[in-house]
Amino acid sequence: MSVDILVGDLVVSRAGRDKGRPFVVLRCEDGFVFLADGDLRRVDSPKKKKRMHVKPYPKKGSCRMEFPQGRALCDADIRKHIAALTAADET
């Protein structure tokens, strides 16, 4: 059973020290995803993780982040996106 993980998706780490932590997918290559959370893992140094070690964020509906047009993606954009989706689940 394979779940498609695309650029911009919100995912949760399934393994490692960051287990359970939410990330945004910045890039997908050869069975790996490059992740950032805007805090510990920034856009300029994303975490490389095997695709099998992440799962889609467990929320109904779309969790895909729209990248800004005309400017570079910054860490604050990622933090706001993650905070908005995780805060909605806590209420």
Wavefront OBJ file of the C-alpha trace (Angstrom):
o trace
v 0.000 0.000 0.000
v 1.710 3.158 -1.212
v 0.467 6.647 -0.484
v 1.468 9.429 -2.857
v 3.424 12.152 -1.115
v 3.849 15.291 -3.192
v 5.703 18.580 -2.870
v 3.870 20.865 -0.443
v 2.206 18.063 1.526
v 2.178 18.131 5.299
v 3.627 14.882 6.648
v 4.508 13.388 10.027
v 7.766 11.609 10.712
v 7.319 7.905 11.545
v 10.904 7.160 12.591
v 13.981 8.772 14.078
v 14.540 11.421 16.719
v 11.904 13.587 15.075
v 9.189 10.903 15.281
v 5.715 12.467 15.431
v 6.919 15.896 14.291
v 5.094 17.582 11.356
v 7.035 18.702 8.267
v 6.331 20.184 4.834
v 7.735 18.340 1.812
v 10.027 20.625 -0.193
v 11.317 18.121 -2.741
v 10.959 14.455 -3.765
v 13.808 12.458 -5.348
v 14.492 8.732 -5.813
v 12.580 7.387 -2.814
v 13.598 10.282 -0.573
v 11.782 13.414 0.541
v 13.357 16.656 1.700
v 11.520 18.139 4.672
v 11.435 21.425 6.562
v 9.500 22.612 9.584
v 10.774 26.203 9.666
v 12.195 25.710 13.156
v 14.756 22.938 13.636
v 14.885 22.097 9.937
v 14.997 25.208 7.818
v 14.383 25.724 4.108
v 18.112 26.176 3.407
v 19.028 22.853 5.108
v 16.117 20.419 4.729
v 16.008 16.971 6.323
v 16.511 14.101 3.873
v 14.331 11.158 4.838
v 13.249 7.956 3.154
v 9.693 8.185 1.855
v 8.732 5.115 3.914
v 9.637 6.975 7.130
v 6.951 9.637 6.727
v 3.179 9.456 6.536
v 0.584 12.013 5.444
v -0.735 14.279 8.173
v -3.810 12.573 9.702
v -6.366 15.253 8.916
v -9.384 15.151 6.683
v -9.165 17.363 3.627
v -6.212 19.029 1.983
v -3.044 19.741 3.936
v -1.060 20.844 0.904
v 0.853 24.109 1.211
v 0.690 26.584 -1.644
v 4.156 27.987 -2.312
v 4.289 31.787 -2.694
v 4.465 33.205 -6.214
v 7.105 35.783 -7.042
v 9.249 35.264 -3.942
v 11.204 32.558 -2.211
v 9.653 30.290 0.393
v 10.700 31.320 3.894
v 10.715 29.513 7.223
v 7.948 31.740 8.610
v 5.577 30.557 5.841
v 6.174 26.941 6.824
v 5.775 27.608 10.557
v 2.465 29.435 9.970
v 1.127 26.632 7.769
v 2.050 23.917 10.284
v 0.701 25.944 13.219
v -2.619 26.615 11.474
v -3.231 22.949 10.687
v -2.089 21.554 14.026
v -3.959 24.187 16.051
v -7.198 23.321 14.242
v -6.802 19.694 15.364
v -6.219 20.590 19.026
v -9.526 22.454 19.395
l 1 2 3 4 5 6 7 8 9 10 11 12 13 14 15 16 17 18 19 20 21 22 23 24 25 26 27 28 29 30 31 32 33 34 35 36 37 38 39 40 41 42 43 44 45 46 47 48 49 50 51 52 53 54 55 56 57 58 59 60 61 62 63 64 65 66 67 68 69 70 71 72 73 74 75 76 77 78 79 80 81 82 83 84 85 86 87 88 89 90 91
